[in-house]
Amino acid sequence: MLRSLACIALLLAVTSGLAPPADAGRHKAWRASPPPLKDCTRLNGRFGYYGNPWCTPAEQNAWDRAEARRIAR
């Protein structure tokens, strides 16, 4: 009994360092494309104005994509 527990503990110790973290690829992708410098958080709610008057459509699109990536992780 003690011998089998020792073998199991040894196997767990050896195999725990071999597997990479499950979300390692996600963090690498997030670092590869940082969020835009300008904050284009959308204003108002469900039935009102959906946008930011201080951002161009291209800036708004870049912000929305970065925000979707941030929320997905």
C-alpha positions as CSV (number, residue, x, y, z in Angstrom):
1,M,0.0,0.0,0.0
2,L,2.7,2.5,1.0
3,R,4.7,1.5,-2.1
4,S,1.8,2.2,-4.5
5,L,1.2,5.6,-2.9
6,A,4.9,6.5,-3.3
7,C,4.7,5.5,-6.9
8,I,1.6,7.6,-7.5
9,A,3.2,10.6,-5.8
10,L,6.3,10.2,-7.9
11,L,4.3,10.0,-11.1
12,L,2.3,13.1,-10.2
13,A,5.5,15.0,-9.4
14,V,7.1,14.1,-12.7
15,T,4.1,14.7,-14.9
16,S,2.9,17.9,-13.4
17,G,5.8,19.9,-14.8
18,L,5.4,18.5,-18.4
19,A,2.1,20.0,-19.4
20,P,1.9,23.7,-20.3
21,P,-0.8,25.8,-18.7
22,A,-4.2,25.5,-20.5
23,D,-4.4,29.2,-21.4
24,A,-0.8,29.8,-22.3
25,G,-1.7,30.4,-26.0
26,R,-4.3,33.0,-25.1
27,H,-2.0,35.2,-23.1
28,K,0.6,35.0,-25.8
29,A,-1.9,36.2,-28.4
30,W,-3.1,39.0,-26.1
31,R,0.5,40.3,-25.6
32,A,1.1,40.1,-29.4
33,S,-1.7,42.7,-30.0
34,P,-2.0,45.2,-27.2
35,P,-5.2,47.3,-26.9
36,P,-5.4,50.7,-28.6
37,L,-4.0,53.7,-26.8
38,K,-7.2,55.7,-27.1
39,D,-10.2,54.7,-24.9
40,C,-13.2,54.4,-27.1
41,T,-15.6,52.8,-24.6
42,R,-19.1,53.0,-26.0
43,L,-21.6,55.3,-24.3
44,N,-25.2,54.9,-23.2
45,G,-27.3,51.7,-23.0
46,R,-29.5,49.2,-24.8
47,F,-31.7,51.5,-26.7
48,G,-29.7,54.7,-26.9
49,Y,-26.6,55.9,-28.7
50,Y,-24.0,53.2,-29.2
51,G,-20.7,54.8,-29.8
52,N,-18.2,57.4,-28.6
53,P,-18.4,60.9,-30.2
54,W,-14.6,61.4,-29.7
55,C,-13.6,58.4,-31.7
56,T,-13.4,57.8,-35.4
57,P,-15.1,54.7,-36.8
58,A,-11.7,53.0,-37.3
59,E,-10.7,53.8,-33.7
60,Q,-14.0,52.5,-32.4
61,N,-13.6,49.3,-34.4
62,A,-10.1,48.7,-33.1
63,W,-11.3,49.4,-29.5
64,D,-14.2,47.0,-29.9
65,R,-12.0,44.2,-31.2
66,A,-9.5,44.6,-28.3
67,E,-12.4,44.7,-25.8
68,A,-13.8,41.5,-27.3
69,R,-10.4,39.8,-27.0
70,R,-10.1,40.9,-23.4
71,I,-13.5,39.7,-22.4
72,A,-13.0,36.3,-24.2
73,R,-10.1,35.3,-22.1
